[in-house]
Amino acid sequence: MRESPFSAYSLGKVASTHLLQMLYKTENYPVGILRLFLVYGAGQDYKRFIPQVIRACLLGSQFPVSLGEQIRDFCFIDDITRGILLALKNDNVTGEVINLASGIPISIREVVEKIQAIVGQGKPKFGEIPYRVGENMTLYADTKKTKKYLSWEPEISIEEGLMKTIEYYQCNI
């Protein structure tokens, strides 16, 4: 599916993709394009969504969040790393755009509630943060092509990935 950028950041990614695809078609430049969808795991900066929520829950704090109706696609870092390594060793991806993602849509609210349930505390205040102007409310990947070209699919569920991530932050808060 063709992209529909809604920010300078997403426009930059689209422009890079188009440039690389043009170089592949006109110069036979050997490139495969990997689209990574919301990678999470140990060591992420606390400015990122999942570490922010984990930290607030571990501290037992109240914290503001949106209503959480946005649909996203989170994929654990170990699965992403495995996918990248497979792509690097696979000539079938040359000239292709491949999504590395779980392919499983989940709402932001569900992610917050899963973290809160695993940690056993934290008080999200849903609806206190307004949606961003022009926010994409549904963003998740189609991974059929990834399975076809890489024989790859994620092995770590959102629950298992969150558990591993929470364990890291429990020791590093």
Residue, then its C-alpha position, 0 to 999 in steps of 0.5 A: m500500500r502506498e504511504s500517506p505521510f502525516s508529519a515531516y518525519s513520515l514524509g522523510k521516510v517516504a522520500s527515502t523509500h522512493l529514492l531507494q526504489m528509484l535507484y533499484k529500478t534505474e541503477n540496479y542498486p541492491v537495496g531492500i527496504l525494511r519498515l519497522f513498526l513500533v519496536y520496544g524492549a529493554g534499554q529504550d529511553y524513558k521518552r518512549f511510550i512503553p518505558q514511560v508507562i512501565r516507569a509510572c506503573l513501577l512507581g505506582s504513580q498516576f499518569p496522563v494518557s490519551l483515551g487510548e483508542q489508537i490502534r498500533d503494531f508493537c514488535f519486540i526487539d528480539d523479533i525485529t533483530r532476527g528479521i533484520l538478520l534474515a533480510l541481510k542474508n536473503d537476496n529475495v528482498t532486493g527491491e522489496v519493501i518489507n514490514l517487520a512487525s507483529g501484524i497484530p493490531i492492539s489499542i494503546r489503551e490495551v497496552v497500558e492496561k496489560i502493563q498495569a496488570i503485569v506490574g500490579q500498580g499504576k494509575p493511568k488517567f485515560g483521556e487527559i492527553p488530547y490526540r495530536v492534530g492529524e493523528n493516525m488512529t490506525l497504524y498496523a502492518d500487513t506481514k504477508k510479504t514478510k512471511k513470503y520473502l523471509s519465512w519470518e514471523p514474530e515469536i514473542s507475544i506482546e504479553e511476553g515482550l512486555m514481561k521481559t521489558i518490565e523485568y529490565y526496568q524493574c532492575n534499572i529504574 
